[in-house]
């Protein structure tokens, strides 16, 4: 039986069953685009129009999908668990929030926000970003960029993430490949603070040996089942 704070890391696998395709780096392509063209600062500098078109299409897709049973189960866990539940997500979608989760840290940014590259101020931006859209925060307005962490950029909120891990008694990793750092290293951090670690995935991740417990299968089945077990044993 588990007590205390819970930290949950979610990756592309949890949103795949809602219809958002998972990012696979093995062929170097993301939605038929080369990664270096649409997910690096250099690609953006080279062709901002292409990058905006790419993320505008992702944004449009996001408006057509819904949270699935796994998202809803995690929101239920947060609502009913007596201690703190923190979701750390690598996903840039808003499905956790739409499912009802409130304590969500987006380490790779958020698709429905735009950012000023100079001040780093973020703005809610649910529609398409054009290369002519400018910030309102600088004396000399800057073109807004997607609020997404690209390859070569530092993930967001690491201080808050490590703080949450240092206070957690349970760490759950859901739908993540375990090959993108620093997210892949969070299990070590959790274990260092004596948290029980569990991986819930479609298949074993690259970091499976670092977890104390494993469950494999679809997130909509395995996550729902595990959350029910936690709440019943509480």
Sine and cosine of phi, psi and omega as CSV:
sin_phi,cos_phi,sin_psi,cos_psi,sin_omega,cos_omega
0.00,0.00,0.73,-0.68,-0.05,-1.00
-0.98,-0.21,0.61,-0.79,0.12,-0.99
-0.75,-0.66,0.23,-0.97,0.09,-1.00
1.00,-0.04,-0.15,-0.99,-0.08,-1.00
-0.95,0.30,0.52,-0.85,0.03,-1.00
-0.85,-0.52,0.71,-0.70,0.16,-0.99
-0.90,-0.44,0.77,-0.64,-0.03,-1.00
-0.87,-0.49,0.83,-0.55,0.10,-1.00
-0.99,-0.15,0.81,-0.58,0.05,-1.00
-0.87,-0.49,0.58,-0.81,0.04,-1.00
-0.83,-0.56,-0.22,-0.97,-0.11,-0.99
-0.85,0.53,-0.46,0.89,-0.05,-1.00
-0.87,0.49,-0.48,0.87,-0.03,-1.00
-0.97,0.25,-0.47,0.88,-0.01,-1.00
-1.00,-0.04,-0.21,0.98,-0.04,-1.00
-0.86,0.52,-0.61,0.79,-0.04,-1.00
-0.97,0.26,-0.13,0.99,0.12,-0.99
-1.00,-0.03,-0.11,0.99,0.02,-1.00
0.97,-0.23,0.22,0.98,0.08,-1.00
-0.99,-0.16,0.89,-0.45,-0.09,-1.00
-0.89,0.45,0.63,-0.77,0.01,-1.00
-0.97,0.23,0.52,-0.85,0.03,-1.00
-0.99,0.11,0.83,-0.56,0.02,-1.00
-0.88,-0.47,0.88,-0.48,-0.08,-1.00
-1.00,0.09,-0.19,0.98,-0.14,-0.99
-0.86,0.51,-0.61,0.79,0.00,-1.00
-0.99,-0.15,0.07,1.00,0.03,-1.00
0.95,0.32,0.18,0.98,-0.03,-1.00
-0.90,-0.43,0.57,-0.82,0.12,-0.99
-0.75,-0.67,0.92,-0.40,-0.05,-1.00
0.77,0.63,0.73,0.69,0.04,-1.00
0.93,0.36,0.22,0.98,0.08,-1.00
-0.92,-0.39,0.54,-0.84,0.12,-0.99
-0.94,0.34,0.72,-0.70,-0.05,-1.00
-0.81,0.59,-0.69,0.72,-0.08,-1.00
-0.92,0.40,-0.31,0.95,0.01,-1.00
-1.00,0.10,-0.52,0.85,-0.13,-0.99
-0.87,-0.49,-0.14,0.99,-0.08,-1.00
-0.71,-0.70,0.58,0.82,0.11,-0.99
-0.65,-0.76,0.46,-0.89,0.07,-1.00
-0.86,0.51,-0.55,0.83,-0.01,-1.00
-0.92,0.40,-0.66,0.76,0.03,-1.00
-0.89,0.46,-0.65,0.76,0.01,-1.00
-0.91,0.42,-0.66,0.75,0.00,-1.00
-0.91,0.42,-0.61,0.79,-0.04,-1.00
-0.95,0.33,-0.68,0.73,-0.10,-0.99
-0.51,-0.86,0.97,0.24,-0.02,-1.00
-0.86,0.52,-0.54,0.84,-0.01,-1.00
-0.88,0.48,-0.71,0.71,0.00,-1.00
-0.88,0.47,-0.72,0.70,-0.03,-1.00
-0.89,0.46,-0.70,0.72,0.03,-1.00
-0.89,0.45,-0.66,0.75,0.03,-1.00
-0.87,0.50,-0.67,0.74,-0.02,-1.00
-0.88,0.48,-0.77,0.64,-0.04,-1.00
-0.96,0.27,-0.48,0.88,0.08,-1.00
-0.90,0.44,-0.60,0.80,0.05,-1.00
-0.93,0.38,-0.64,0.77,0.05,-1.00
-0.89,0.46,-0.64,0.77,-0.02,-1.00
-0.91,0.42,-0.67,0.74,0.01,-1.00
-0.89,0.45,-0.68,0.74,0.03,-1.00
-0.89,0.47,-0.64,0.77,-0.05,-1.00
-0.86,0.51,-0.54,0.84,0.01,-1.00
-0.95,0.31,-0.17,0.99,-0.06,-1.00
-0.97,-0.25,-0.07,1.00,-0.05,-1.00
-0.93,-0.38,0.28,-0.96,-0.04,-1.00
-0.80,-0.59,0.41,-0.91,0.12,-0.99
-0.86,0.50,0.53,-0.85,0.01,-1.00
-0.97,-0.25,-0.08,-1.00,-0.08,-1.00
-0.87,0.50,-0.51,0.86,0.01,-1.00
-0.94,0.35,-0.68,0.73,0.07,-1.00
-0.86,0.50,-0.70,0.71,-0.04,-1.00
-0.91,0.41,-0.60,0.80,0.01,-1.00
-0.91,0.42,-0.64,0.77,0.01,-1.00
-0.93,0.38,-0.59,0.81,0.07,-1.00
-0.91,0.42,-0.63,0.78,0.05,-1.00
-0.90,0.44,-0.66,0.75,0.02,-1.00
-0.87,0.49,-0.72,0.70,0.00,-1.00
-0.88,0.48,-0.65,0.76,-0.05,-1.00
-0.94,0.34,-0.52,0.85,-0.13,-0.99
-0.96,-0.28,-0.22,0.98,-0.03,-1.00
-0.98,0.22,0.70,-0.71,-0.08,-1.00
-0.94,0.33,-0.38,0.93,0.01,-1.00
-0.95,-0.31,-0.11,-0.99,-0.10,-0.99
-0.98,0.21,0.70,-0.72,0.12,-0.99
-0.89,-0.45,0.85,-0.53,0.00,-1.00
-0.89,-0.45,0.81,-0.59,0.10,-0.99
-0.99,-0.17,0.84,-0.55,0.11,-0.99
-0.96,-0.29,0.91,-0.42,-0.06,-1.00
-0.90,-0.44,0.61,-0.79,0.12,-0.99
-1.00,0.04,-0.14,0.99,-0.08,-1.00
-0.99,0.11,0.56,-0.83,0.01,-1.00
-0.99,-0.15,0.01,1.00,0.05,-1.00
-0.98,0.19,0.11,-0.99,-0.03,-1.00
-0.93,-0.37,0.42,0.91,-0.11,-0.99
-0.93,0.37,-0.54,0.84,0.07,-1.00
-0.88,0.47,-0.73,0.68,-0.02,-1.00
-0.90,0.43,-0.67,0.75,0.00,-1.00
-0.92,0.39,-0.43,0.90,0.06,-1.00
-0.98,0.21,-0.29,0.96,0.03,-1.00
0.88,-0.47,-0.04,1.00,0.04,-1.00
-0.94,0.33,0.66,-0.75,-0.06,-1.00
-0.93,-0.36,-0.52,0.86,-0.08,-1.00
-0.98,-0.18,0.97,0.22,-0.11,-0.99
-0.87,-0.49,0.79,-0.61,0.07,-1.00
-0.94,-0.35,0.88,-0.47,-0.01,-1.00
-1.00,-0.07,0.99,-0.13,-0.08,-1.00
-0.96,0.29,-0.32,0.95,0.00,-1.00
-0.93,-0.37,0.31,0.95,0.07,-1.00
1.00,-0.03,-0.08,-1.00,-0.06,-1.00
-0.69,-0.72,0.77,-0.64,-0.07,-1.00
-0.90,0.44,-0.54,0.84,-0.09,-1.00
-1.00,-0.04,0.42,0.91,0.10,-1.00
-0.75,-0.67,0.44,-0.90,0.12,-0.99
-0.89,-0.45,0.35,-0.94,-0.07,-1.00
-0.69,-0.72,0.61,-0.79,0.14,-0.99
-0.99,0.16,0.83,-0.56,-0.05,-1.00
-0.93,0.38,-0.33,0.95,-0.04,-1.00
-1.00,0.00,-0.83,0.56,-0.06,-1.00
-1.00,0.06,-0.27,0.96,-0.07,-1.00
0.94,0.34,0.14,0.99,0.04,-1.00
-0.92,0.39,0.67,-0.74,0.01,-1.00
-0.95,-0.31,0.48,-0.88,-0.03,-1.00
-0.74,-0.67,0.69,-0.72,0.13,-0.99
-0.87,0.48,0.78,-0.63,-0.10,-1.00
-0.54,-0.84,0.99,0.14,-0.10,-1.00
-0.97,0.24,-0.21,0.98,-0.05,-1.00
-0.96,-0.27,-0.10,-1.00,-0.03,-1.00
-0.90,0.44,0.63,-0.78,0.14,-0.99
-0.99,-0.13,0.77,-0.63,0.08,-1.00
-0.97,-0.23,0.42,-0.91,-0.02,-1.00
-0.93,0.37,-0.18,0.98,0.04,-1.00
-1.00,-0.05,-0.09,1.00,0.02,-1.00
-0.96,0.27,0.82,-0.57,-0.08,-1.00
-0.92,-0.39,0.41,-0.91,0.05,-1.00
-0.96,0.27,0.29,-0.96,0.04,-1.00
-0.94,-0.35,0.09,1.00,-0.16,-0.99
-0.98,-0.17,-0.23,0.97,-0.08,-1.00
-0.95,-0.31,0.45,-0.89,0.04,-1.00
-0.88,0.47,-0.63,0.78,0.10,-0.99
-0.92,-0.40,0.99,-0.15,-0.14,-0.99
-0.79,0.61,0.65,-0.76,0.00,-1.00
-0.96,-0.27,0.51,-0.86,0.09,-1.00
-0.91,0.41,0.71,-0.70,0.01,-1.00
-0.95,0.32,0.57,-0.82,0.06,-1.00
-0.88,-0.48,0.31,-0.95,0.09,-1.00
-0.87,0.49,0.60,-0.80,0.03,-1.00
-1.00,0.06,0.92,0.40,-0.07,-1.00
-0.75,-0.66,0.70,-0.72,0.05,-1.00
-0.99,0.15,0.88,-0.47,-0.01,-1.00
-1.00,-0.08,0.22,-0.98,0.05,-1.00
-0.84,0.54,0.73,-0.68,-0.03,-1.00
1.00,-0.07,-0.13,0.99,0.03,-1.00
-0.97,-0.25,0.40,-0.91,-0.05,-1.00
-0.98,0.18,0.78,-0.63,0.08,-1.00
-0.84,0.54,0.35,-0.94,-0.09,-1.00
-1.00,-0.07,0.48,-0.88,0.18,-0.98
0.93,0.38,0.42,0.91,-0.07,-1.00
-0.88,0.47,-0.59,0.81,0.02,-1.00
-0.86,0.51,-0.74,0.67,-0.01,-1.00
-0.92,0.39,-0.59,0.81,0.00,-1.00
-0.91,0.42,-0.74,0.67,-0.02,-1.00
-0.92,0.39,-0.54,0.84,0.07,-1.00
-0.90,0.44,-0.71,0.70,0.01,-1.00
-0.89,0.45,-0.65,0.76,0.01,-1.00
-0.91,0.42,-0.58,0.81,-0.03,-1.00
-0.93,0.37,-0.31,0.95,-0.03,-1.00
-0.94,-0.34,0.14,0.99,-0.10,-1.00
-1.00,-0.09,0.57,-0.82,0.11,-0.99
-0.96,-0.27,-0.19,0.98,0.02,-1.00
-0.63,-0.78,0.75,-0.66,0.05,-1.00
-0.85,-0.53,0.84,-0.54,-0.02,-1.00
-0.89,-0.46,0.82,-0.58,0.06,-1.00
-0.95,-0.33,0.81,-0.58,-0.10,-0.99
-0.81,-0.59,0.83,-0.55,0.18,-0.98
0.89,0.46,0.64,0.77,0.02,-1.00
-0.78,-0.62,0.60,-0.80,-0.14,-0.99
-0.97,0.26,-0.35,0.94,0.02,-1.00
0.97,0.25,0.36,0.93,0.01,-1.00
-0.85,-0.53,0.11,0.99,0.04,-1.00
-0.92,-0.40,0.88,-0.48,0.01,-1.00
-0.99,-0.12,0.49,-0.87,0.16,0.99
-0.99,0.11,-0.09,1.00,-0.05,-1.00
-0.83,0.56,-0.65,0.76,-0.04,-1.00
-0.91,0.42,-0.35,0.94,-0.02,-1.00
-1.00,0.00,-0.05,1.00,-0.07,-1.00
-0.91,0.41,-0.50,0.87,0.03,-1.00
-0.89,0.46,-0.60,0.80,0.03,-1.00
-0.90,0.44,-0.68,0.73,0.00,-1.00
-0.88,0.48,-0.70,0.71,0.00,-1.00
-0.89,0.45,-0.72,0.70,-0.02,-1.00
-0.90,0.43,-0.57,0.82,0.01,-1.00
-0.87,0.49,-0.49,0.87,0.02,-1.00
-0.99,-0.15,0.34,0.94,0.10,-1.00
0.91,0.41,0.44,0.90,0.09,-1.00
-0.98,0.18,0.55,-0.83,0.15,-0.99
-0.96,0.28,0.69,-0.72,-0.08,-1.00
-0.88,-0.48,0.73,-0.69,0.01,-1.00
-0.69,-0.72,0.67,-0.74,0.06,-1.00
-0.95,-0.31,0.80,-0.60,0.11,-0.99
-0.88,-0.48,0.90,-0.43,-0.16,-0.99
-0.48,-0.88,0.31,-0.95,0.08,-1.00
-0.91,0.41,-0.62,0.79,0.02,-1.00
-0.55,-0.83,0.30,-0.96,0.00,-1.00
-0.83,0.56,0.71,-0.71,0.02,-1.00
-1.00,0.09,0.10,-0.99,0.03,-1.00
-0.90,0.44,-0.40,0.92,-0.04,-1.00
-0.97,-0.24,0.36,0.93,-0.12,-0.99
-0.84,0.55,-0.54,0.84,-0.06,-1.00
-0.93,0.37,-0.27,0.96,-0.03,-1.00
-1.00,0.07,-0.11,0.99,-0.04,-1.00
-0.99,-0.17,0.59,-0.81,0.01,-1.00
-0.98,0.21,-0.44,0.90,-0.07,-1.00
-0.64,-0.76,0.53,-0.85,-0.04,-1.00
-0.68,-0.73,0.62,-0.79,0.14,-0.99
-0.65,-0.76,0.76,-0.64,-0.07,-1.00
-0.85,-0.52,0.68,-0.73,-0.02,-1.00
0.47,-0.88,-0.08,-1.00,-0.03,-1.00
-0.93,0.38,0.64,-0.77,-0.02,-1.00
-0.85,0.52,-0.62,0.78,-0.05,-1.00
-0.91,0.42,-0.32,0.95,0.05,-1.00
-0.98,-0.18,-0.81,0.59,-0.12,-0.99
-0.93,0.36,-0.64,0.77,0.00,-1.00
-0.93,0.38,-0.70,0.71,0.01,-1.00
-0.85,0.52,-0.72,0.69,-0.02,-1.00
-0.88,0.48,-0.72,0.70,-0.06,-1.00
-0.92,0.38,-0.65,0.76,0.03,-1.00
-0.88,0.47,-0.67,0.74,0.04,-1.00
-0.87,0.48,-0.66,0.75,0.03,-1.00
-0.88,0.47,-0.70,0.71,0.00,-1.00
-0.87,0.49,-0.72,0.70,-0.06,-1.00
-0.94,0.34,-0.58,0.81,0.02,-1.00
-0.94,0.35,-0.58,0.81,-0.06,-1.00
-1.00,0.10,-0.13,0.99,-0.11,-0.99
-0.83,0.56,0.00,0.00,0.00,0.00
